[in-house]
């Protein structure tokens, strides 16, 4: 039970990381929207693959990347 709590707690830190990434890279986000979308798609696909392979560390890392990149991409207009 406590392991799941810590996993969720660590994944929640991706939210402020995404906002920080968006704030620090305003110009790059506008020009590189397609690359950020590609990063999100590859991270999601990779997380599914490594979930099947039962490699939790890589799966959680890719989910973290997906969350942080998705939030920063959502902050651009």
Secondary structure, DSSP 4 states (H G I P E B T S, - for coil): -HHHHHHHHHHHHHHHHHHHHHHHTHHHHHHTHHHHHHHHHHHHHHHHHHHHTT-HHHHHHHHHHHHHHHHHHHT--
